[in-house]
Amino acid sequence: MSALKYQIESSHPMVGPLLPEAGLTSLQLNDHALAIVIAAKSVTVPYGKEIRVVHLASGEVIFRKTAATVAPISEE
């Protein structure tokens, strides 16, 4: 198996429908498109902190996401 090439990372725990488990602060993958999609669909706890996708070989940030300062409205 080849070395993992991309890392989704945040200084805060991440949650999202595509993460293998809630509360991760990093996840490594081989596919850059998949890493970007997972990062884009994820949020942090507390809400609104930065999530990045980093190319591990170069250290280049290839995707960066921060959310608005207001949490999304619940549909309850």
ZAGULO-883739 format. One record per residue: residue number from 0; residue in one letter; x, y negated, z of N, C-alpha, C in turn. Coordinates in Angstrom, 1 decimal, padded with zeros to 4 digits. Example, Ala and Ser with C-alpha at 12.3 -4.5 7.8 and 13.67 -1.06 7.14 Angstrom:
# residues 2
<rec 0,'A',<013.2,005.7,007.8>,<012.3,004.5,007.8>,<013.2,003.3,007.8>>;
<rec 1,'S',<012.8,002.2,007.1>,<013.7,001.1,007.1>,<012.9,000.0,007.9>>;
***
This chain:
# residues 76
<rec 0,'M',<000.8,001.2,000.0>,<000.0,000.0,000.0>,<000.9,-001.2,000.0>>;
<rec 1,'S',<000.5,-002.2,-000.8>,<001.3,-003.5,-000.8>,<001.1,-004.3,000.4>>;
<rec 2,'A',<002.0,-005.2,000.6>,<001.9,-006.1,001.8>,<000.8,-007.1,001.6>>;
<rec 3,'L',<000.2,-007.5,002.7>,<-000.9,-008.4,002.6>,<-000.4,-009.8,002.3>>;
<rec 4,'K',<-001.1,-010.5,001.4>,<-000.5,-011.7,000.8>,<-001.2,-013.0,001.3>>;
<rec 5,'Y',<-002.4,-013.0,001.8>,<-003.2,-014.2,002.2>,<-003.7,-014.0,003.6>>;
<rec 6,'Q',<-003.7,-015.1,004.4>,<-004.2,-015.1,005.7>,<-005.2,-016.2,005.9>>;
<rec 7,'I',<-006.4,-015.8,006.4>,<-007.4,-016.8,006.8>,<-007.1,-017.0,008.3>>;
<rec 8,'E',<-007.0,-018.3,008.7>,<-006.6,-018.6,010.0>,<-007.3,-019.9,010.6>>;
<rec 9,'S',<-007.4,-019.9,011.9>,<-007.9,-021.1,012.6>,<-007.4,-021.1,014.0>>;
<rec 10,'S',<-007.3,-022.2,014.6>,<-006.8,-022.3,015.9>,<-008.0,-022.0,016.9>>;
<rec 11,'H',<-009.2,-021.8,016.4>,<-010.4,-021.5,017.2>,<-011.0,-020.2,016.6>>;
<rec 12,'P',<-011.8,-019.5,017.5>,<-012.4,-018.3,017.0>,<-013.4,-018.6,015.8>>;
<rec 13,'M',<-013.4,-017.6,014.9>,<-014.2,-017.8,013.7>,<-015.4,-016.8,013.7>>;
<rec 14,'V',<-016.5,-017.2,013.2>,<-017.7,-016.3,013.1>,<-018.2,-016.4,011.7>>;
<rec 15,'G',<-018.8,-015.4,011.1>,<-019.3,-015.5,009.8>,<-019.8,-014.1,009.3>>;
<rec 16,'P',<-020.7,-014.1,008.3>,<-021.3,-012.9,007.9>,<-020.4,-011.9,007.2>>;
<rec 17,'L',<-019.3,-012.4,006.7>,<-018.3,-011.6,005.9>,<-017.1,-011.2,006.7>>;
<rec 18,'L',<-017.0,-011.7,007.9>,<-015.8,-011.3,008.8>,<-016.1,-009.9,009.4>>;
<rec 19,'P',<-015.0,-009.1,009.5>,<-015.2,-007.7,010.1>,<-015.7,-007.7,011.5>>;
<rec 20,'E',<-015.3,-008.8,012.3>,<-015.8,-008.9,013.7>,<-015.8,-010.4,014.0>>;
<rec 21,'A',<-016.6,-010.8,014.9>,<-016.7,-012.2,015.4>,<-015.5,-012.5,016.4>>;
<rec 22,'G',<-015.1,-013.7,016.3>,<-014.1,-014.2,017.3>,<-012.6,-014.0,016.8>>;
<rec 23,'L',<-012.4,-013.6,015.6>,<-011.1,-013.6,015.0>,<-010.5,-015.0,014.9>>;
<rec 24,'T',<-009.2,-015.1,015.0>,<-008.5,-016.3,014.7>,<-007.6,-016.2,013.5>>;
<rec 25,'S',<-007.5,-015.0,013.0>,<-006.8,-014.7,011.7>,<-007.2,-013.4,011.1>>;
<rec 26,'L',<-007.0,-013.3,009.8>,<-007.4,-012.1,009.1>,<-006.5,-012.1,007.8>>;
<rec 27,'Q',<-005.8,-011.0,007.5>,<-005.0,-010.9,006.3>,<-005.6,-010.1,005.3>>;
<rec 28,'L',<-005.5,-010.5,004.0>,<-006.1,-009.9,002.9>,<-005.1,-009.9,001.7>>;
<rec 29,'N',<-005.4,-009.1,000.7>,<-004.6,-009.1,-000.6>,<-005.2,-010.0,-001.6>>;
<rec 30,'D',<-006.5,-010.2,-001.6>,<-007.2,-010.9,-002.7>,<-007.4,-012.4,-002.3>>;
<rec 31,'H',<-006.8,-013.3,-003.1>,<-007.0,-014.7,-002.7>,<-008.4,-015.2,-002.9>>;
<rec 32,'A',<-009.2,-014.7,-003.9>,<-010.5,-015.1,-004.1>,<-011.4,-014.7,-002.9>>;
<rec 33,'L',<-011.2,-013.4,-002.5>,<-012.0,-012.9,-001.4>,<-011.7,-013.6,-000.1>>;
<rec 34,'A',<-010.4,-014.0,000.1>,<-010.0,-014.7,001.3>,<-010.7,-016.1,001.3>>;
<rec 35,'I',<-010.8,-016.8,000.2>,<-011.4,-018.1,000.1>,<-012.9,-018.0,000.4>>;
<rec 36,'V',<-013.6,-017.0,-000.2>,<-015.0,-016.8,000.0>,<-015.3,-016.5,001.5>>;
<rec 37,'I',<-014.5,-015.6,002.1>,<-014.8,-015.3,003.5>,<-014.6,-016.6,004.4>>;
<rec 38,'A',<-013.5,-017.4,004.1>,<-013.3,-018.6,004.8>,<-014.4,-019.6,004.6>>;
<rec 39,'A',<-014.9,-019.7,003.4>,<-015.9,-020.7,003.1>,<-017.2,-020.4,003.8>>;
<rec 40,'K',<-017.5,-019.1,004.0>,<-018.7,-018.7,004.6>,<-018.6,-018.6,006.1>>;
<rec 41,'S',<-017.5,-018.9,006.7>,<-017.3,-018.8,008.1>,<-017.3,-020.2,008.8>>;
<rec 42,'V',<-017.5,-020.2,010.1>,<-017.4,-021.4,010.9>,<-016.7,-021.1,012.1>>;
<rec 43,'T',<-016.3,-022.1,012.9>,<-015.6,-021.9,014.1>,<-016.4,-022.1,015.3>>;
<rec 44,'V',<-016.0,-021.6,016.5>,<-016.6,-021.9,017.7>,<-015.5,-022.5,018.6>>;
<rec 45,'P',<-015.7,-023.8,019.0>,<-016.8,-024.7,018.7>,<-016.9,-025.1,017.2>>;
<rec 46,'Y',<-018.1,-025.4,016.8>,<-018.4,-025.7,015.4>,<-017.6,-026.9,014.9>>;
<rec 47,'G',<-017.1,-026.8,013.6>,<-016.5,-027.9,012.9>,<-015.0,-027.9,012.9>>;
<rec 48,'K',<-014.3,-027.0,013.5>,<-012.8,-027.0,013.5>,<-012.3,-026.4,012.1>>;
<rec 49,'E',<-011.1,-026.6,011.9>,<-010.5,-026.2,010.6>,<-010.3,-024.7,010.4>>;
<rec 50,'I',<-010.6,-024.3,009.2>,<-010.3,-022.9,008.7>,<-009.4,-023.0,007.5>>;
<rec 51,'R',<-008.3,-022.3,007.4>,<-007.4,-022.4,006.3>,<-007.2,-021.0,005.7>>;
<rec 52,'V',<-006.8,-021.0,004.4>,<-006.3,-019.8,003.8>,<-004.9,-020.1,003.3>>;
<rec 53,'V',<-004.0,-019.3,003.8>,<-002.5,-019.5,003.6>,<-001.9,-018.4,002.7>>;
<rec 54,'H',<-001.2,-018.8,001.7>,<-000.4,-017.8,000.9>,<000.8,-017.5,001.8>>;
<rec 55,'L',<000.9,-016.2,002.3>,<002.0,-015.9,003.3>,<003.4,-016.0,002.7>>;
<rec 56,'A',<003.6,-015.7,001.5>,<005.0,-015.7,001.0>,<005.6,-017.1,000.9>>;
<rec 57,'S',<004.7,-018.1,000.6>,<005.2,-019.5,000.4>,<004.8,-020.4,001.6>>;
<rec 58,'G',<003.8,-020.0,002.3>,<003.3,-020.8,003.4>,<002.3,-021.9,002.9>>;
<rec 59,'E',<002.0,-021.9,001.6>,<001.2,-022.9,001.0>,<-000.3,-022.7,001.5>>;
<rec 60,'V',<-001.0,-023.8,001.9>,<-002.4,-023.7,002.2>,<-003.1,-023.8,000.9>>;
<rec 61,'I',<-003.9,-022.8,000.5>,<-004.6,-022.8,-000.8>,<-006.0,-023.1,-000.6>>;
<rec 62,'F',<-006.6,-023.2,000.6>,<-007.9,-023.6,000.9>,<-008.0,-024.1,002.3>>;
<rec 63,'R',<-008.7,-025.2,002.5>,<-008.9,-025.7,003.8>,<-010.3,-026.2,003.9>>;
<rec 64,'K',<-010.9,-025.9,005.1>,<-012.3,-026.2,005.3>,<-012.5,-026.8,006.7>>;
<rec 65,'T',<-013.2,-027.9,006.8>,<-013.7,-028.4,008.1>,<-015.1,-028.7,007.9>>;
<rec 66,'A',<-015.9,-028.7,008.9>,<-017.3,-028.9,008.8>,<-017.6,-030.3,009.3>>;
<rec 67,'A',<-018.9,-030.7,009.1>,<-019.3,-032.0,009.6>,<-019.3,-031.9,011.1>>;
<rec 68,'T',<-019.3,-033.1,011.8>,<-019.2,-033.1,013.2>,<-020.5,-032.7,013.9>>;
<rec 69,'V',<-021.6,-032.6,013.1>,<-022.9,-032.3,013.7>,<-023.2,-030.8,013.3>>;
<rec 70,'A',<-023.5,-030.0,014.3>,<-023.8,-028.6,014.1>,<-025.1,-028.5,013.2>>;
<rec 71,'P',<-025.2,-027.4,012.4>,<-026.3,-027.2,011.6>,<-027.6,-027.0,012.4>>;
<rec 72,'I',<-028.7,-027.4,011.9>,<-030.0,-027.4,012.6>,<-030.5,-025.9,012.5>>;
<rec 73,'S',<-030.9,-025.4,013.7>,<-031.4,-024.1,013.8>,<-032.9,-024.0,013.2>>;
<rec 74,'E',<-033.2,-022.9,012.6>,<-034.6,-022.8,012.0>,<-035.5,-022.1,012.9>>;
<rec 75,'E',<-035.5,-022.3,014.2>,<-036.3,-021.6,015.2>,<-037.7,-022.2,015.2>>;
***
